[in-house]
Amino acid sequence: MGIRLDYPLFSLAFLCPNIMLNFAVLIGIYSYFVFLIGILKLLRYEIILFSSVTFAVLAVFLIIINCKKIQFRKFRFRLSPIELAIGILLLVLAIVNLIGALGPEISYDALWYHLTLPKLYLQKGQIYHISGNLLYYGAMPRLVEMLYVAPLALTNEIGAKVIHFLFGILTTLTIIFYGKRYFNLKVALIAALIFYSNLVVAWQSTTADIDLGRTFFEVLAFFFFLNWWKTRRDRELIKSGLLTGLALSTKYLAFGSIGILALLVFIFAKKQKILKPVIFILPAIFVALPWFVSSIVNTGNPIYPLFSGILSQWHNFVFRGFLNFFIDFFRLSNLPTDWVSPISPIYLILLPLTIFPLLKFPVVRVVGIYCFLAYVYWFLTPRTGGTRFILPYLPIFSLFVASIFAVNIKRLKIFQTVSLFAIIFLTFGHLAIRLYINAKNLPVILGKESKHEFLVNNLDFTNAFYDTDHYFERQIKSSDLVYIIGGQNLYYVNFPFTHESFGENVKYNYIFTQYKELPGNFGNAKLIYQNPKTYVKLYKLD
C-alpha cells in the first residue's frame, strides 16, 4: 500500500526531461554575461541587480513553460513506504546541509580565491588579471565564481554558499529523474540517497566552493550521453558536449571527463567512430573557449597555471602503483583526514553485487564502464583535492551500485534488504556527523551570536585573516593603502590593500605581515600593532 502524490511541482523534478538542461544553459549564459560586463568594466550594483533579477525571472518562466507542457493528470503515482522514507531522509539531509550553508564562510579554498576573486573584481568594478603566485587561480575558468559576484554585491558570502548548496540539490534531482527514466523510482531514490548522504557532498554543500557546480554539469552531460547511446540522435551528443563544456568552464579537471565521454562515444558508436567523438568534443571546447582566450591574453598560456612552473610537484599527475589502485578505493571510503571528507563505504559494500545488474541490463554495463574510467582518471589525478576530485563522478557511481535494486532475483532479495538497511544506517550516521558539525551555525543563524563572534571563535587563523578586535576598522581609512606581506586567505580583508605577489607599483602607507617577518629593506617602518591570535603585525611608514 502506497501514498498517492498528485502535486505538479513535486512531479516536475521527475517528469520534465529538459528543465535541468534549461537551468544549466541559463546558468552558463548568466555566468558569461557577468564575465562580459566585468571585462567591459561595468560591474556596478545597478547592472548586477537588473541582470540578476532578469535571469531569475527567466528561470521562473522556464519552470512555468515546462509545467504547461506536462499533463500532470497522467503522472499520478504512489510512493511505497520505503520510497517515502527515503524522500523524507533526503529532505532532512538538505535541511542539515542548509544550516551549514547559512553560516559565515570559514572554508579554506573559498576564502583563498573562490570568494576573494569576485570581491576584488567588485572593488574595482571590473574583471582583471591579478599577477603573482597567490591568486593564480584567477587565470583559470571561473564560471561558478561569476555566479558569486551577484550575492557579494547584493548581500554577502552566504548567498554564494547557498548557490553552491543549490547545485547539490539540482544534482540530486537530476539523479532522481534519470534514475527513474532508466530504471525505476525506487532505484532513483536510493541512488540519490547514496549520493547526497556522502560526507564529501554534505561538506561541499556548506561552502562557497565550485565542485558541486561541476558535478551538476557533468552528471547532466553523462545522462545526455546515455540518451545518445539509446536513441543515436546526434543532438543528444551535442547537448552532452555543451554541458561538459560548462563543467570545463568550471574546473580544468573536466578535461578528463571530456576524454572519458569521448572514449565512450568512440566505443559505442556503430559507425563514424571518428566523427562521433568530434561531434561531442567540439561543443565542449567551444563553450569553454572564452576562458582559454582570456588566459592566453593575460598570461600567454591558454591553460595557465598548468605547465607554467608555478604549481608544486604535488599537483602532478602520477601513477601510484598497481596495488594502490585497489588500496586507494578502500581509503576513499574509510580514511578521512583533517582536510578530506570520505565517500560512503556503501560503494565498497555493494560493488560485488553489481555483477547481477551488469549481466541483466545493457545500460548498467555502460554506466559501469564510465565508473571504471572515472576511477582510473581520479587515481591518476593530483591528490590536492582528495575526495572533492571524485565528487563529479559520485552521482553515476551511486546509480551504478543502486542498480542492484532493479534486479528481480529471489536469491538476491536478502542482500537487497540488508543493503538497504546499511544505506539507511550509514545515512543516519553521516546525518549525525554533519548535524554536529553544522550545529555551530545555529546561534548565528538564530541571531543569538553575531557574525563577528562566530568568526573569532571558528575561523582558522593559521591560514586566514580577520579583524578580530576591530583595530583595522578604526585605524585604516579609505584613502590609505596597506601592503600585505605573507597572508593566504584574505577574503575578510575589508580595507584597501595590495599584496606583495601582485607586483603593483603603487604608493602605500601601511605594511601588514602575516606568517612572515618584515624584510630588512623596510627599515623606516614603525610597528604600531600586533595580534598573536591572528599572527598579524601592522607597520606604519614615516
Buried (B, 14 or more C-beta within 10 A) or exposed (E): EEEEBEEEEBBBBBBBBEBBBBBBBBBBEBBBBBBEBBBEEBBBEEBBEEBBEEBEEEBEEBBEEBBEEBEBEEBEBEBBEBBBBBBEBBEBBBEBBBBBBBBBBBBBBBBBBBBBBBBBBBEEBBBBEBBBEBBBBBBBBBBBBBBBBBBBBEEBBBBBBBBBBBBBBBBBBBBBBBBBBBBEBBBBBBBBBBBBBBBBBBBBBBBBBBBBBBBBBBBBBBBBBBBBBBEBEBEBBBBBBBBBBBBBBBBBBBBBBBBBBBBBBEEBBEEEEEEBBEBBBEBBBEBBBBBBEBBBEBBEBBBBBBEBEBBEEEEEEEEEEEEEBEEBBEBBBEEBEEEBBBBBBBBBBBBEBBEBBBEBBEBBEBBBBBBEBBBEBBBEBBBEBBBBBBBBBBBBBBBBBBBBBBBEEEEBEEBBEEBBEBBBEBBEEBBEBBBEBBEBBBBBBEEEBEEBEBBBEEBEBEBBBBBBEEBBEEBBEEEBBBBBBBBBBBBBBEBBBBBBBBEBEEEBBBBBBBBEEBEEEEEEBEEEBEBEEBBBBBBBEE
